[in-house]
């Protein structure tokens, strides 16, 4: 179940990310901003919302309390990075799904494993969505390109092994899992995005 506060935080973060991922058009083709904003809302909406809800529902399956909370600094940084780089680099960390085990803190091996699994399902969701967008027919070319790129980027960015990102928890529990998941994603980013 999603409460009113969590829904507000998800919605505001979604809107800011939609803008951040479309702001590049201001520097290249300003007249395309409204349409790219709508496309970004749809593609980021699916990627961001499903990513966070995957964390939430898997955490709840383990019996943890889990809710998304926005980060005001994360929202500001998303917009600043997007504007400063002409839309080429997006700091896509508008908040996080916070999880708390029944004991109130993490500490044992089982909880660390569960935390790593909860963490990896968000980027995994983005990979599945990226593949789904990639398979769209040619008549949806712009939606396919933007949806694929955004979701691939969200997966790669979130698997960085620091700063409280998903990758830090996965790396902390299993370096092998982190390498097996993260290296192919960053290779795909290098090939298809950069």
C-alpha positions as semicolon CSV with decimal commas, in nm:
position;residue;x (nm);y (nm);z (nm)
1;X;0,000;0,000;0,000
2;X;0,120;0,350;-0,083
3;X;0,033;0,625;0,164
4;X;-0,042;0,988;0,085
5;X;0,304;1,117;0,187
6;X;0,482;0,850;-0,014
7;X;0,262;0,920;-0,317
8;X;0,343;1,293;-0,293
9;X;0,718;1,220;-0,271
10;X;0,705;0,978;-0,566
11;X;0,504;1,222;-0,779
12;X;0,727;1,524;-0,714
13;X;1,041;1,319;-0,779
14;X;0,889;1,180;-1,100
15;X;0,809;1,531;-1,228
16;X;1,158;1,663;-1,149
17;X;1,324;1,364;-1,317
18;X;1,096;1,406;-1,620
19;X;1,216;1,763;-1,652
20;X;1,582;1,674;-1,592
21;X;1,579;1,407;-1,863
22;X;1,413;1,641;-2,115
23;X;1,601;1,966;-2,037
24;X;1,867;1,889;-2,298
25;X;1,618;1,989;-2,565
26;X;1,638;2,348;-2,438
27;X;1,994;2,359;-2,573
28;X;1,931;2,174;-2,900
29;X;1,567;2,220;-3,002
30;X;1,363;2,425;-2,751
31;X;1,038;2,371;-2,939
32;X;1,066;1,998;-2,862
33;X;1,072;2,047;-2,484
34;X;0,697;1,988;-2,428
35;X;0,690;1,662;-2,627
36;X;1,019;1,537;-2,480
37;X;0,892;1,624;-2,132
38;X;0,583;1,406;-2,189
39;X;0,798;1,123;-2,328
40;X;1,040;1,156;-2,036
41;X;0,754;1,152;-1,788
42;X;0,630;0,826;-1,938
43;X;0,969;0,659;-1,965
44;X;1,112;0,796;-1,640
45;X;0,774;0,736;-1,478
46;X;0,787;0,367;-1,557
47;X;1,157;0,338;-1,479
48;X;1,167;0,541;-1,160
49;X;0,833;0,437;-1,009
50;X;0,873;0,066;-1,086
51;X;1,234;0,076;-0,961
52;X;1,130;0,221;-0,625
53;X;0,820;0,003;-0,592
54;X;1,030;-0,307;-0,665
55;X;1,247;-0,214;-0,366
56;X;0,940;-0,151;-0,153
57;X;0,750;-0,470;-0,233
58;X;1,051;-0,704;-0,207
59;X;1,147;-0,544;0,125
60;X;0,791;-0,590;0,251
61;X;0,807;-0,954;0,143
62;X;1,093;-0,991;0,392
63;X;0,878;-0,826;0,658
64;X;1,056;-0,490;0,651
65;X;0,898;-0,146;0,675
66;X;0,961;0,026;0,340
67;X;0,864;0,367;0,199
68;X;1,002;0,608;-0,059
69;X;1,116;0,950;0,060
70;X;1,244;1,226;-0,165
71;X;1,571;1,407;-0,108
72;X;1,541;1,784;-0,163
73;X;1,916;1,798;-0,237
74;X;1,880;1,506;-0,481
75;X;1,604;1,691;-0,667
76;X;1,812;2,009;-0,687
77;X;2,119;1,816;-0,806
78;X;1,914;1,640;-1,076
79;X;1,810;1,976;-1,222
80;X;2,152;2,143;-1,174
81;X;2,346;1,858;-1,339
82;X;2,097;1,846;-1,626
83;X;2,113;2,221;-1,690
84;X;2,490;2,251;-1,636
85;X;2,567;1,968;-1,881
86;X;2,302;2,054;-2,138
87;X;2,114;1,738;-2,049
88;X;2,410;1,507;-2,109
89;X;2,454;1,401;-1,746
90;X;2,166;1,344;-1,507
91;X;2,216;1,294;-1,135
92;X;1,923;1,054;-1,100
93;X;1,896;1,024;-0,721
94;X;1,584;1,219;-0,620
95;X;1,532;1,007;-0,310
96;X;1,526;0,648;-0,195
97;X;1,308;0,372;-0,062
98;X;1,403;0,341;0,301
99;X;1,381;-0,003;0,456
100;X;1,396;-0,100;0,820
101;X;1,402;-0,462;0,938
102;X;1,186;-0,576;1,228
103;X;1,488;-0,564;1,460
104;X;1,530;-0,193;1,376
105;X;1,880;-0,229;1,230
106;X;2,086;-0,440;0,990
107;X;2,371;-0,646;1,116
108;X;2,353;-1,017;1,049
109;X;2,440;-1,204;0,730
110;X;2,080;-1,291;0,645
111;X;1,970;-0,927;0,670
112;X;2,269;-0,816;0,460
113;X;2,175;-1,073;0,193
114;X;1,813;-0,957;0,198
115;X;1,924;-0,594;0,175
116;X;2,139;-0,679;-0,129
117;X;1,846;-0,856;-0,295
118;X;1,614;-0,562;-0,220
119;X;1,879;-0,332;-0,367
120;X;1,944;-0,523;-0,689
121;X;1,574;-0,561;-0,783
122;X;1,544;-0,187;-0,858
123;X;1,818;-0,181;-1,126
124;X;1,701;-0,522;-1,249
125;X;1,356;-0,370;-1,303
126;X;1,519;-0,095;-1,512
127;X;1,700;-0,356;-1,724
128;X;1,371;-0,536;-1,793
129;X;1,206;-0,206;-1,887
130;X;1,504;-0,106;-2,107
131;X;1,467;-0,434;-2,297
132;X;1,092;-0,380;-2,327
133;X;1,145;-0,034;-2,476
134;X;1,420;-0,165;-2,704
135;X;1,174;-0,417;-2,852
136;X;0,912;-0,156;-2,943
137;X;0,840;-0,138;-3,317
138;X;0,998;0,128;-3,538
139;X;0,685;0,345;-3,534
140;X;0,769;0,421;-3,169
141;X;1,132;0,516;-3,244
142;X;1,161;0,816;-3,010
143;X;0,982;0,636;-2,726
144;X;1,202;0,332;-2,784
145;X;1,523;0,535;-2,782
146;X;1,439;0,749;-2,478
147;X;1,286;0,463;-2,275
148;X;1,577;0,233;-2,347
149;X;1,842;0,497;-2,269
150;X;1,679;0,627;-1,952
151;X;1,620;0,284;-1,803
152;X;1,968;0,162;-1,893
153;X;2,115;0,477;-1,736
154;X;1,902;0,437;-1,420
155;X;2,024;0,078;-1,378
156;X;2,390;0,171;-1,434
157;X;2,385;0,480;-1,213
158;X;2,213;0,301;-0,926
159;X;2,473;0,022;-0,930
160;X;2,762;0,259;-0,850
161;X;2,915;0,115;-0,530
162;X;2,902;0,425;-0,309
163;X;2,688;0,705;-0,169
164;X;2,408;0,487;-0,039
165;X;2,317;0,376;-0,391
166;X;2,193;0,023;-0,460
167;X;2,536;-0,081;-0,580
168;X;2,694;-0,005;-0,243
169;X;2,468;-0,257;-0,066
170;X;2,516;-0,521;-0,334
171;X;2,894;-0,467;-0,343
172;X;2,909;-0,484;0,037
173;X;2,738;-0,821;0,042
174;X;2,877;-0,987;-0,274
175;X;3,142;-0,839;-0,500
176;X;3,083;-1,125;-0,745
177;X;2,713;-1,040;-0,779
178;X;2,799;-0,673;-0,818
179;X;3,057;-0,743;-1,093
180;X;2,829;-0,991;-1,275
181;X;2,545;-0,739;-1,284
182;X;2,721;-0,403;-1,310
183;X;2,996;-0,458;-1,568
184;X;2,757;-0,571;-1,846
185;X;2,525;-0,279;-1,771
186;X;2,808;-0,024;-1,794
187;X;2,937;-0,188;-2,112
188;X;2,585;-0,149;-2,259
189;X;2,582;0,217;-2,151
190;X;2,919;0,272;-2,321
191;X;2,794;0,111;-2,642
192;X;2,441;0,252;-2,664
193;X;2,446;0,584;-2,479
194;X;2,794;0,742;-2,483
